[in-house]
Each structure stands twice: as C-alpha cells, then as structure tokens.
Amino acid sequence: MSFEEIEKKDSCYIAHTYNRFPTDICGGEGAMLFSEDGKTFLDFGTGIAVNTFGVNDEEWKKAVTAQINCVQHTSNLYYARPAVELAELLCAKTGAKKVFFSNSGAEANECAIKAARKYSYDKYGAGRYRILTLKNSFHGRTLAALAATGQDVMHPACFAPYPEGFYSIEPTAAALRAALTPQTCALMFEPVQGESGVNVPDAEQVRAMAALCKERDVLLIADEVQTGNGRTGKLYAYEHFGICPDIVTTAKGLAGGLPLGATMFFGKCENIFGAGDHGSTFGGNPVACAGACSILRRLDKELLLEVQGKGEYLRTHLSRIKNVRSVSGIGLMIGVETTKPARELAQKCLEKGLIVLTAKNKLRLLPPLNVKKSEMDAALQILNEVISE
Ligand SMILES: Cc1ncc(COP(=O)(O)O)c(C=O)c1O
C-alpha cells in the first residue's frame, strides 16, 4: 500500500485524535526505521520511549516468539511463568515487594491511585483520599490520570466532570507543606517531566518533599512511565535523587514495544490489595512479560553507565549548536529549547531523515539505549543543520 493510500484510509477509518507527521513506518533495524515508499530514518523517538533496544532486536524477538510458540494469553485466573519471572526480576532489581501488571502507563497510574486511597482508608478510615501532583505533570489520558495531570489545558470542559480529589502544586517542599491537609493520602510526581518539556526537578526539593511525605505517612508515588527502564541511565529515575518512593509506576519501555504497565509496591504498601480489589484481563500478558524479561535482564550497571555517557555526549554537543537556548534531561531523555517552534524543527528533521519528538516548546530526544556513536553523530549533524539554519 502506498503512503497516500495509508493516509487516506487512516483519515477515513481512524478517529482523528492524533496530529500525525506525514510518513508511515513499516520496518526497521536498530535505530533505523523504514517507510513503505523506501525512505529511511534515524529514530530518536523510539515510539515515545517504547522500543528500548530499537527495532528488530534479536534477543527481544527470540524471547517474544518463544512465548508466542507456547501460549499467547492465559488470563489472570491461572498461574503463568512469564509474569512471575518478570515480577521477581523487578522486585530483585528495585527492592519492591509486589507488582501489579496492567497494559499502559495510565492504567499503572490508576492502579497506584486506587492503592494509595485504599492504604489510607484501611489505616485512617474514610475521607483521606486527596492526591497531590505537580504543576506541568502528565499522568495519562483516562479520567483519573487526566485529573491528576497538573495542566489546565488537559481539563477541557467537554470531558467534565473529572474525578475529584486531585490538586497540583509547585515542585517545592514549601508548596507541599502548604497543600498538605488531613485528607491527603499521596503525592504523585514524575522524576523528570517528559511531556511538558523534559523538566528535571531540583534534587534538594525532591528529597525534602520525600522526607515530608514520610513524616506525614503520605505515600510517595513515582510515575516512571517515561523515565523508567534505563531511560535516564538508572533503572528507575528516582534513584538519581536518593529517595525511596512507596509506589513506582512504569510502562512504555518496559516490554520493549509491547503493551505492558507495572505498578510496584514497596515496604508498607506490600499488602494493600487483596483478591478482587483490582484486575485486568490483559495485564501481565505472557508475551509482553517475556519481552520485558529480555529487556530488564540487559539493564545492568554497565549498560546504564553507557546510557549516562551517551546522554552527556549528546547534551554537550547539542548545547554548542547555534540557536539552542537550553538543553535539559538526564541520560537518554533529552529536551532541547531553541529559538524556533519545535514542531517546525521536528518536521524539518523528518525531511532530512531524523525522527525526533516535541515536548511543549522543546525538541525531545529519546533514542534507543543501544544507539551507536555514529548514529548520535549523524543525528547531531542533522539537528545542527536544522536548528542553526
Ligand atoms: C509520565 C507519564 N505518565 C503516564 C503516561 C501515560 O501512558 P500511556 O499512554 O501508556 O497510558 C505517559 C505517556 O506519555 C507519561 O509520559
């Protein structure tokens, strides 16, 4: 099918919720992507931080196809090895005590919200349900995740009413202290805000907010849907701040390209849920879990250090490009603020064979964790041409 035909049928049959760039993607190899009409692109978007080790990754394909050859789905009514192996891996690598599997980031956050409210209800009784989040955060598109999202533009009247009990604050301990009430049960935050511009919070403030949460028995929920699974050069980005959240959510890169969400429960949160409290038909799907195991096993110290080094290399060179105002981010999660509109720049990059994302007024770079030096140099050259033009 030609690109024109795909575009026409997409417009005809798919709900118009996405503002797509004018190309299709039909294949790839590592950090290279191919379109139906034979164009090649260097992929610095990874399907929004999903294809952790790029496309056509042999180890991942082997794990996924081996599982497909056994059984593709079992339901959560029965025991299954892949989910158990993945949960054990996650717990061993993070110190979490229990994991709940879902299918997406929004669902992982919904699960965390329910868990935080139940923790409080069981311990303190009804009414302690309020959840604080941070200004400019993004937590997903379901109604509760939208209500948690700290951006007014994400709360249009057409979708009202939103679930109550969410309130967003500036990312400071003083703002948290002022916003805490006897009804507050949790603070949810992204260790690096992805969608709103790759914003890295102040480490001192993060530590002070975590300490205050601990003191008040307010659960600290880290939304690592985008930052997790090695993206920032740590397995989970909260590690950069020397804090221990009570609940960590993740999705995107976890299964390297298959839909999987995970909500991890630490310490006092281990036994919040009992039978019937939460559930998901597809959550913990064996194929997705097998893929996730093949990703997680490779996220060792050496690889994470490499991610940090690659991130530094890119940031150093990006900050030297003419018209670049600032470069933000950690590891291979990078925001570039320039003097030009981000969407226009992303379109020009695409025309020159480089896929990049935008985040508000910035370019956002999320290359595969195994991106090669030659690929980083090729991307930098295109970015240089486009931004400094
Ligand atoms: C921090 C964060 N939380 C939640 C989500 C929602 O994830 P999903 O689209 O898988 O529901 C996203 C997606 O961009 C995200 O970046």
The ligand as an ORCA input file, in Angstrom:
! r2SCAN-3c Opt
* xyz 0 1
  C       4.844     10.246     32.779
  C       3.740      9.580     32.025
  N       2.739      9.013     32.711
  C       1.721      8.398     32.073
  C       1.666      8.342     30.711
  C       0.511      7.650     30.025
  O       0.976      6.450     29.452
  P       0.079      5.657     28.397
  O      -0.007      6.475     27.173
  O       0.812      4.359     28.187
  O      -1.254      5.440     29.035
  C       2.684      8.935     29.957
  C       2.633      8.924     28.476
  O       3.244      9.706     27.805
  C       3.752      9.570     30.634
  O       4.753     10.165     29.972
*
